[in-house]
Amino acid sequence: MGLIIQQRALQAAGRLRQVLPIVRKRDRSLCDQIHRAMNSVVLNIAEADGNDAGTARARFASACGSAKEVRAGLQVMAHTSSSLSSR
């Protein structure tokens, strides 16, 4: 495997997969979206490796957007969980 960032993304995806069953119990749709976004991070980084600079930059930008989507999905889940527990 080429890029260090791709290795890190795969590690993050592995850790995220441990949390997804908890998310799935509360919100199946959100779980699926987070899962797809994390896959997109890894796949876009892989696609960027070996491409010309312009294409690579676009793939890295897509990976960044997907990473932000993962973060937001986890934030939604955390907010929803804290809202439910405070009732």
Residue frames as qw, qx, qy, qz and C-alpha x, y, z in Angstrom:
[[0.000, 0.892, 0.451, 0.000, 0.00, 0.00, 0.00],
 [0.497, 0.501, 0.023, 0.708, 1.40, 3.36, -1.02],
 [0.042, -0.651, 0.081, -0.754, 0.28, 6.37, 0.96],
 [0.182, -0.010, -0.744, 0.643, 0.61, 6.72, 4.73],
 [0.407, 0.024, 0.189, -0.893, -2.70, 8.58, 4.81],
 [0.721, 0.002, -0.508, -0.471, -4.38, 5.57, 3.21],
 [0.501, -0.014, -0.806, 0.315, -2.99, 3.33, 5.96],
 [0.049, 0.041, 0.518, -0.853, -4.31, 5.77, 8.59],
 [0.570, 0.020, -0.143, -0.809, -7.72, 5.89, 6.91],
 [0.693, -0.024, -0.696, -0.185, -7.90, 2.09, 6.91],
 [0.304, -0.044, -0.752, 0.583, -7.02, 2.04, 10.62],
 [0.285, 0.052, 0.271, -0.918, -9.72, 4.61, 11.33],
 [0.664, 0.007, -0.428, -0.614, -12.21, 2.59, 9.28],
 [0.564, -0.039, -0.814, 0.135, -11.38, -0.50, 11.31],
 [0.091, -0.113, -0.630, 0.763, -11.97, 1.34, 14.58],
 [0.434, 0.054, -0.029, -0.899, -15.16, 2.89, 13.25],
 [0.619, -0.043, -0.686, -0.380, -16.51, -0.54, 12.32],
 [0.326, -0.133, -0.825, 0.442, -16.35, -1.44, 16.01],
 [0.137, 0.227, 0.387, -0.883, -18.70, 1.47, 16.84],
 [0.347, 0.009, -0.489, -0.800, -21.13, 1.05, 13.95],
 [0.363, -0.325, -0.869, -0.088, -23.21, -1.74, 15.54],
 [0.141, -0.449, -0.554, 0.686, -24.04, 0.66, 18.38],
 [0.182, 0.278, -0.153, -0.931, -25.04, 3.35, 15.91],
 [0.306, -0.085, -0.790, -0.525, -27.06, 0.84, 13.87],
 [0.199, -0.406, -0.851, 0.267, -29.18, -0.08, 16.93],
 [0.006, 0.574, 0.368, -0.731, -30.28, 3.54, 17.27],
 [0.423, 0.734, -0.013, -0.531, -30.38, 4.72, 13.65],
 [0.790, 0.123, 0.538, 0.268, -29.88, 2.26, 10.81],
 [0.503, 0.815, 0.197, 0.209, -29.98, 4.93, 8.10],
 [0.109, -0.944, 0.310, -0.036, -27.36, 7.09, 9.81],
 [0.703, -0.392, 0.566, 0.177, -25.18, 4.03, 10.34],
 [0.752, 0.404, 0.438, 0.281, -25.33, 3.18, 6.65],
 [0.297, 0.938, 0.011, 0.179, -24.48, 6.76, 5.69],
 [0.364, -0.815, 0.448, 0.048, -21.49, 6.89, 8.05],
 [0.787, -0.114, 0.568, 0.212, -20.31, 3.52, 6.72],
 [0.652, 0.639, 0.306, 0.270, -20.56, 4.66, 3.09],
 [0.070, 0.979, -0.158, 0.109, -18.78, 7.92, 3.87],
 [0.544, -0.641, 0.525, 0.134, -15.89, 6.12, 5.60],
 [0.785, 0.185, 0.517, 0.287, -15.55, 3.76, 2.65],
 [0.439, 0.863, 0.154, 0.198, -15.49, 6.81, 0.39],
 [0.255, -0.898, 0.349, 0.082, -12.61, 8.30, 2.38],
 [0.654, -0.336, 0.630, 0.250, -10.47, 5.20, 1.90],
 [0.688, 0.433, 0.526, 0.250, -11.45, 4.69, -1.74],
 [0.288, 0.953, 0.045, 0.085, -10.86, 8.31, -2.77],
 [0.337, -0.791, 0.483, 0.163, -7.41, 8.30, -1.15],
 [0.701, -0.063, 0.659, 0.264, -6.58, 5.07, -2.97],
 [0.574, 0.701, 0.382, 0.179, -7.80, 6.57, -6.24],
 [0.028, 0.984, -0.155, -0.078, -5.63, 9.66, -5.72],
 [0.576, -0.524, 0.555, 0.292, -2.47, 7.56, -5.40],
 [0.528, 0.001, 0.679, 0.510, -0.73, 7.54, -8.75],
 [0.349, 0.803, 0.468, 0.122, -2.99, 10.07, -10.47],
 [0.368, 0.473, 0.030, 0.800, -1.84, 13.36, -11.95],
 [0.175, -0.058, -0.460, 0.869, -1.72, 16.28, -9.52],
 [0.376, -0.110, -0.102, -0.914, -5.07, 17.81, -10.54],
 [0.722, -0.206, -0.558, -0.355, -6.99, 14.54, -10.32],
 [0.546, -0.118, -0.685, 0.467, -5.25, 13.60, -7.06],
 [0.022, -0.052, 0.318, -0.946, -6.16, 16.94, -5.54],
 [0.580, -0.172, -0.257, -0.753, -9.83, 16.42, -6.47],
 [0.743, -0.180, -0.643, -0.044, -9.83, 12.91, -4.94],
 [0.381, -0.062, -0.592, 0.708, -8.19, 14.19, -1.75],
 [0.259, -0.120, 0.100, -0.953, -10.81, 16.96, -1.58],
 [0.715, -0.201, -0.446, -0.500, -13.55, 14.33, -1.93],
 [0.651, -0.126, -0.680, 0.312, -11.92, 12.23, 0.80],
 [0.117, 0.045, -0.419, 0.899, -11.80, 15.28, 3.06],
 [0.494, -0.171, -0.126, -0.843, -15.48, 15.97, 2.46],
 [0.775, -0.186, -0.566, -0.212, -16.37, 12.38, 3.23],
 [0.483, -0.040, -0.643, 0.594, -14.28, 12.47, 6.42],
 [0.164, -0.100, 0.244, -0.951, -16.21, 15.55, 7.51],
 [0.680, -0.180, -0.363, -0.611, -19.43, 13.65, 6.77],
 [0.685, -0.134, -0.688, 0.199, -18.27, 10.79, 9.02],
 [0.222, 0.012, -0.501, 0.836, -17.45, 13.27, 11.78],
 [0.394, -0.134, -0.005, -0.909, -20.82, 14.99, 11.45],
 [0.732, -0.178, -0.556, -0.352, -22.65, 11.65, 11.50],
 [0.576, -0.138, -0.672, 0.445, -20.89, 10.68, 14.72],
 [0.003, 0.052, -0.313, 0.948, -21.70, 14.09, 16.18],
 [0.581, -0.202, -0.281, -0.737, -25.37, 13.65, 15.30],
 [0.742, -0.193, -0.642, -0.018, -25.33, 10.25, 16.98],
 [0.401, -0.062, -0.571, 0.714, -23.60, 11.62, 20.10],
 [0.215, -0.117, 0.110, -0.963, -26.03, 14.54, 20.30],
 [0.684, -0.213, -0.428, -0.551, -29.03, 12.30, 19.84],
 [0.679, -0.155, -0.678, 0.236, -27.74, 9.89, 22.50],
 [0.219, -0.033, -0.480, 0.849, -27.10, 12.66, 25.01],
 [0.401, -0.166, -0.099, -0.896, -30.54, 14.16, 24.31],
 [0.735, -0.223, -0.558, -0.314, -32.20, 10.80, 24.93],
 [0.602, -0.146, -0.647, 0.445, -30.31, 10.16, 28.16],
 [0.066, 0.058, -0.327, 0.941, -31.17, 13.60, 29.59],
 [0.488, -0.328, -0.376, -0.716, -34.91, 12.98, 29.32]]
